[in-house]
Amino acid sequence: MKFDLLIKGGEVVDPGGERSGRLDVAIKRDRIATLDRDIPVEAAFRVIDASGQYVTPGLIDLHTHVYHRATFWGINPDPVATRSGVTTWLDVGSAGAYNWPGFREYIARRAEARIYALLNISSIGLTATTGELANLDYCDVDLCCKLINLHRDMILGVKVRIDRNTLRDSGIEPLHRARAAADRCELPLMVHIGIGPPSLAEVLAHMRPGDILTHCFTGQTMRQIDEHGAILEAAKRAWDTGVIMDIGHGAGSFSFEVAEALMGAGHHPDVISSDIHQLSVNGPMFDLPTCLSKLLHLGMTFPEVIRAATARPAEVLGLQGQIGSLRPGALADVALFVIQEGRFPLYDIHMNMRESARLIRNTLTIINGRRLPAAPDDPPAPWIELSEEQRDLAARGHTPAAFAHNHS
Ligand SMILES: [Zn+2]
């Protein structure tokens, strides 16, 4: 038996598997066949030279928006997958009940990237920038559960955005309804936080172990720290009881000040996700490897940041064993990276800068045993205008393409 593909000479980092170190990775059809030292090149039809590079499982991005051309936020995932190593995309709430069939047919079925989703409790999803919960008519628990039960192969949980602008005069009622839908379907609930009211404590009172708090390092009013930088009591309880803490960087939700306070107190995020969308893809978020670089700079090790974007999100989604690891038998989703050394200015969403000595860059992406060809990003949606900060970043050479520079 000959392997289809051999990735040779790289440094394997697979925190969810049994083996790491200098190993060759052999792929047969769409599965990882074996990992071993010195597998001969004659054993495979095709060989990729990975020397000087890290070989990891394909990344799982737990917070993305890929309903492109039909919602305010969505981007086309495939061009970004090929340059970022993200092989599995969890779209969180771009679709609600009414626009789910379109998401499934026109986006997920046609993408090369592996796509799962959380269904928005709002039946109109994230068509517009905000306000999807302002009309409680759109918050239909029965309808949400009906769609979930028809599409359990792709829908892995419920999404709700809880902040002042999304709720308007609805109070906390949409959170009750999202909770009810998640409970009835026995799936996790992902809650987005931002600018209150309500308060963070009011939201956390409705969250359980296995639920996901996204934007966990937000610097907005629903932040986890008080004015002295100390963690709030309700937030500490959430960490201690097993609420999943997810970065969801995005365009409004990652603060170095909050990250440093929480990580300084020993609170490292469970999951590092991008919240990539039409605004954040133009910086300072850019892509998932850039997010990983920020957490690397803040003190996590390279295997720790890889775990937070592979094995840990796979567990959160109940997909461990299938994705997020290079164990033999797993789906052959693989990413290659280099860690560049130098002086790299990295910014949070408030444009506070930290100079990192290391930058993680993707060099190759393989999905289902197949190397994805490079493709240019889609142009921005017609309603997108770059902010002054984004234009300034671009003028200084910080563009999605520059951050994603492909080496191979
Ligand atoms: Zn989002």
Boltz pocket constraint, residues with backbone or C-beta under 6 A from the ligand:
constraints:
  - pocket:
      binder: B
      contacts: [[A, 63], [A, 64], [A, 65], [A, 92], [A, 248], [A, 250], [A, 275]]
      max_distance: 6.0
